[in-house]
Amino acid sequence: LEYEIWRQQERIESDGSLMVSYSELVRHVARFLGYSENLSESQVQIVDVIIQSGVRQFYHPPAVNGVEGGYEWSFMRPHVSMSLEAGKSTYTLPDGFGRLAGDFYFSTPAIGRQSIVLTSEYRINALAQQDDSPGVPRLASIRYKENMGQHGQAQEVTFYPTPVREFEIHFSFTAYTGRLSINSQYPLGGPQHSELVIESCLAIAEQRENDERGVHTERFENLLASAVAGDKRKGAMSFGQMGSSEWGGVSVERQHRNGSVTYKGQTW
């Protein structure tokens, strides 16, 4: 978390919303520590260190009140789509992309869900040297792009074969986020977790500055247990009905097929 992620997307209009910001967290922590509004340089550093630790604690929760340690929030594994163009094999991955969760895949009416297997850049280069004909993508490799300095480092994916036509690719990933700052104000999770983020930072403050587990630590742990329970329910609902005959326009019996299978002359 020692860098600010480079964002190309349009900024989130958060003015007037219930999302907690870095500036608000500074005020909460500074007030708890008894600082005046005009912070000295050393006070700014102390407050910032506490906030970064509090946000890390929120993103990667400890094992408390029945919450398993390192619980992975659903908002840190977003599901996105990417449009592939005919004749173009390499694409920049979304800002905040940490690592792929699962496979890239696309769906067709004929064969249902078709996975694209992640492999090494070396293998894709070797295959492209042997045959660079366009086709249906079946392999992909991920690598870092050039360093963007203070804006972090973006990643890109290369598909093989080069798409012969347009494809709509779907995938989930574990998100990265940079440290909060004046230029990167808002933590992940949205306004529903604002109080939890605040209490996480204040819990760190009272533990480090007062050497105690006080009211803010207790409130953080209670809010955390409630938030994790809600996040688990949300994750289950996002998957959809288990008994449904259709999912996203793809038949369930075809959902995980990657092509036909022939055994003893019978094809499925």
C-alpha positions as CSV (number, residue, x, y, z in Angstrom):
1,L,0.0,0.0,0.0
2,E,3.0,2.3,-0.4
3,Y,1.9,3.8,-3.7
4,E,-1.1,5.6,-5.3
5,I,-2.8,3.6,-8.0
6,W,-3.0,5.3,-11.4
7,R,-6.6,5.9,-12.3
8,Q,-7.8,6.5,-15.8
9,Q,-11.5,6.3,-15.1
10,E,-13.7,9.3,-14.5
11,R,-13.5,10.3,-10.8
12,I,-16.3,9.3,-8.5
13,E,-18.5,12.2,-7.6
14,S,-18.5,11.7,-3.8
15,D,-19.1,15.3,-2.6
16,G,-22.3,15.2,-0.5
17,S,-22.3,11.4,-0.3
18,L,-21.9,9.3,2.9
19,M,-18.5,7.9,1.8
20,V,-15.8,8.6,4.3
21,S,-12.8,10.4,2.9
22,Y,-9.1,10.6,3.8
23,S,-9.7,14.2,5.0
24,E,-12.4,13.1,7.3
25,L,-10.3,10.3,8.7
26,V,-7.5,12.8,9.4
27,R,-10.0,15.0,11.4
28,H,-11.3,12.0,13.4
29,V,-7.8,10.7,14.3
30,A,-6.4,14.1,15.0
31,R,-9.3,14.9,17.3
32,F,-8.9,11.6,19.1
33,L,-5.2,12.3,19.6
34,G,-6.0,15.8,21.0
35,Y,-4.3,17.7,18.1
36,S,-5.4,21.2,17.0
37,E,-6.7,21.9,13.5
38,N,-3.2,23.0,12.3
39,L,-1.1,19.9,12.4
40,S,2.6,20.0,12.6
41,E,4.7,18.0,10.2
42,S,5.4,15.3,12.8
43,Q,1.7,15.1,13.8
44,V,0.7,14.7,10.1
45,Q,3.0,11.8,9.9
46,I,1.6,10.1,13.0
47,V,-2.0,10.6,11.8
48,D,-1.2,9.3,8.3
49,V,0.5,6.2,9.7
50,I,-2.5,5.4,11.8
51,I,-4.9,5.9,8.9
52,Q,-3.0,3.6,6.6
53,S,-2.8,0.9,9.3
54,G,-6.6,1.4,10.0
55,V,-7.4,1.0,6.3
56,R,-5.2,-2.1,6.0
57,Q,-6.9,-3.6,9.0
58,F,-10.3,-2.9,7.3
59,Y,-9.2,-4.5,4.0
60,H,-7.6,-7.5,5.7
61,P,-9.5,-8.1,8.9
62,P,-8.1,-9.9,11.9
63,A,-9.8,-13.0,13.4
64,V,-12.3,-11.5,15.9
65,N,-16.0,-12.2,16.9
66,G,-16.2,-15.3,14.7
67,V,-14.7,-13.5,11.6
68,E,-12.0,-15.7,10.0
69,G,-8.6,-13.9,9.7
70,G,-7.9,-12.4,6.3
71,Y,-11.5,-12.5,5.1
72,E,-11.7,-11.4,1.5
73,W,-14.4,-8.8,0.8
74,S,-16.6,-9.2,-2.2
75,F,-15.8,-5.6,-3.3
76,M,-12.1,-6.5,-3.5
77,R,-13.0,-9.1,-6.1
78,P,-14.9,-7.2,-8.8
79,H,-16.3,-8.9,-11.8
80,V,-15.8,-7.0,-15.1
81,S,-16.1,-7.4,-18.9
82,M,-13.6,-6.5,-21.6
83,S,-14.3,-6.2,-25.3
84,L,-11.7,-7.8,-27.6
85,E,-11.3,-6.6,-31.1
86,A,-10.5,-8.6,-34.2
87,G,-6.7,-8.5,-34.9
88,K,-5.7,-7.1,-31.5
89,S,-4.1,-9.4,-28.9
90,T,-2.9,-7.2,-26.1
91,Y,-5.1,-5.1,-23.7
92,T,-4.5,-3.0,-20.6
93,L,-6.2,-4.5,-17.5
94,P,-8.4,-2.3,-15.2
95,D,-6.8,0.1,-12.7
96,G,-6.4,-1.6,-9.4
97,F,-5.9,-5.1,-11.0
98,G,-4.0,-7.2,-8.5
99,R,-4.3,-10.8,-9.7
100,L,-6.8,-12.9,-11.7
101,A,-9.4,-14.8,-9.7
102,G,-10.3,-17.8,-11.8
103,D,-10.1,-17.7,-15.6
104,F,-11.0,-15.3,-18.4
105,Y,-14.0,-16.7,-20.2
106,F,-16.7,-15.9,-22.8
107,S,-20.0,-17.5,-23.7
108,T,-21.5,-18.6,-27.0
109,P,-25.0,-20.0,-27.8
110,A,-23.4,-23.1,-29.4
111,I,-21.0,-24.3,-26.7
112,G,-21.8,-22.2,-23.6
113,R,-19.0,-21.0,-21.4
114,Q,-15.5,-21.2,-22.9
115,S,-12.6,-20.7,-20.6
116,I,-9.3,-19.0,-21.6
117,V,-6.5,-20.6,-19.6
118,L,-3.8,-18.4,-18.0
119,T,-0.2,-19.4,-19.1
120,S,3.2,-17.8,-19.3
121,E,4.3,-15.0,-21.7
122,Y,7.1,-17.3,-22.9
123,R,4.6,-20.0,-24.0
124,I,2.4,-17.5,-25.9
125,N,5.5,-16.0,-27.6
126,A,6.7,-19.5,-28.6
127,L,3.2,-20.5,-30.0
128,A,2.9,-17.2,-31.9
129,Q,6.3,-17.8,-33.6
130,Q,5.0,-21.2,-34.7
131,D,1.6,-20.0,-35.9
132,D,0.3,-16.4,-35.7
133,S,-3.0,-17.1,-37.4
134,P,-6.0,-15.4,-35.8
135,G,-8.6,-17.6,-34.1
136,V,-10.7,-18.1,-31.0
137,P,-8.6,-17.1,-27.9
138,R,-7.8,-20.1,-25.7
139,L,-4.7,-18.9,-23.8
140,A,-3.7,-15.6,-22.0
141,S,-0.7,-14.3,-20.2
142,I,-0.4,-11.3,-17.9
143,R,2.6,-9.0,-17.4
144,Y,3.4,-5.6,-15.9
145,K,3.6,-2.6,-18.2
146,E,6.2,0.2,-17.8
147,N,6.4,1.8,-14.4
148,M,4.2,4.8,-14.0
149,G,6.2,6.4,-11.2
150,Q,4.1,7.7,-8.4
151,H,1.0,6.3,-10.1
152,G,1.9,2.7,-9.6
153,Q,2.3,0.1,-12.4
154,A,-0.4,-1.1,-14.7
155,Q,-0.8,-4.7,-16.0
156,E,-1.7,-6.0,-19.4
157,V,-3.0,-9.2,-20.9
158,T,-2.1,-10.9,-24.2
159,F,-4.5,-13.5,-25.7
160,Y,-3.5,-16.3,-28.1
161,P,-4.5,-16.8,-30.8
162,T,-5.1,-13.2,-31.7
163,P,-8.9,-12.8,-31.8
164,V,-10.4,-13.5,-35.2
165,R,-13.5,-11.5,-34.4
166,E,-15.0,-9.5,-31.5
167,F,-15.4,-11.3,-28.2
168,E,-16.9,-10.1,-24.9
169,I,-14.5,-11.5,-22.2
170,H,-15.5,-11.8,-18.5
171,F,-13.3,-12.2,-15.4
172,S,-12.9,-11.5,-11.7
173,F,-9.8,-10.1,-10.0
174,T,-8.4,-9.3,-6.6
175,A,-8.2,-5.5,-6.5
176,Y,-5.2,-3.5,-5.5
177,T,-5.6,-0.1,-4.0
178,G,-3.0,2.5,-3.1
179,R,-2.6,4.3,0.2
180,L,-5.2,7.0,0.9
181,S,-4.1,10.6,0.5
182,I,-5.3,14.0,-0.5
183,N,-5.2,12.9,-4.1
184,S,-6.7,9.5,-3.5
185,Q,-9.4,10.2,-0.9
186,Y,-11.8,7.3,-0.9
187,P,-11.3,3.7,0.4
188,L,-12.9,0.7,-1.3
189,G,-16.2,-0.6,-0.1
190,G,-18.5,2.3,-0.5
191,P,-20.5,4.3,2.1
192,Q,-22.0,1.2,3.8
193,H,-18.5,0.6,5.4
194,S,-17.7,4.2,6.3
195,E,-18.3,3.8,10.0
196,L,-16.3,0.6,10.0
197,V,-13.3,2.4,8.4
198,I,-13.5,5.2,10.9
199,E,-13.6,2.8,13.9
200,S,-10.8,0.8,12.4
201,C,-8.5,3.9,12.3
202,L,-9.6,5.0,15.8
203,A,-9.0,1.4,17.1
204,I,-5.4,1.6,15.8
205,A,-5.0,5.0,17.4
206,E,-6.2,3.9,20.9
207,Q,-4.1,0.8,20.8
208,R,-0.9,2.5,19.7
209,E,-1.2,5.8,21.5
210,N,-3.0,4.7,24.7
211,D,-1.7,1.1,24.7
212,E,-5.2,-0.2,25.3
213,R,-8.1,-2.0,23.7
214,G,-10.9,0.5,24.4
215,V,-14.3,1.5,23.2
216,H,-13.2,2.0,19.5
217,T,-11.6,-1.4,19.3
218,E,-14.8,-3.0,20.7
219,R,-17.0,-1.0,18.3
220,F,-14.7,-1.9,15.3
221,E,-14.9,-5.6,16.1
222,N,-18.7,-5.5,16.4
223,L,-19.1,-3.6,13.2
224,L,-16.7,-5.9,11.5
225,A,-18.7,-9.0,12.4
226,S,-21.9,-7.5,11.2
227,A,-20.3,-6.2,7.9
228,V,-18.7,-9.6,7.1
229,A,-22.0,-11.4,7.7
230,G,-23.7,-8.9,5.3
231,D,-21.0,-9.3,2.7
232,K,-21.4,-13.1,2.8
233,R,-25.1,-12.8,2.2
234,K,-24.5,-10.3,-0.6
235,G,-22.0,-12.7,-2.2
236,A,-24.5,-15.6,-2.1
237,M,-27.3,-13.4,-3.7
238,S,-24.9,-12.2,-6.4
239,F,-24.4,-15.8,-7.5
240,G,-28.1,-16.2,-8.3
241,Q,-30.6,-19.0,-7.8
242,M,-28.9,-22.4,-7.7
243,G,-32.0,-24.1,-9.1
244,S,-32.5,-21.9,-12.1
245,S,-32.3,-23.4,-15.6
246,E,-30.6,-20.4,-17.0
247,W,-27.7,-18.2,-15.9
248,G,-26.7,-15.1,-17.8
249,G,-28.4,-16.5,-20.9
250,V,-26.3,-19.7,-20.7
251,S,-27.9,-23.1,-19.8
252,V,-26.6,-24.5,-16.5
253,E,-25.8,-27.8,-18.1
254,R,-23.5,-25.9,-20.5
255,Q,-22.1,-23.5,-18.0
256,H,-18.7,-25.2,-17.5
257,R,-18.3,-26.9,-20.8
258,N,-15.3,-26.1,-22.8
259,G,-16.2,-28.1,-25.9
260,S,-17.7,-31.4,-26.8
261,V,-16.5,-34.7,-25.4
262,T,-16.5,-38.0,-27.3
263,Y,-16.3,-41.4,-25.5
264,K,-16.8,-44.7,-27.3
265,G,-18.4,-43.0,-30.3
266,Q,-20.9,-41.0,-28.2
267,T,-20.5,-37.2,-28.2
268,W,-21.7,-34.9,-25.5
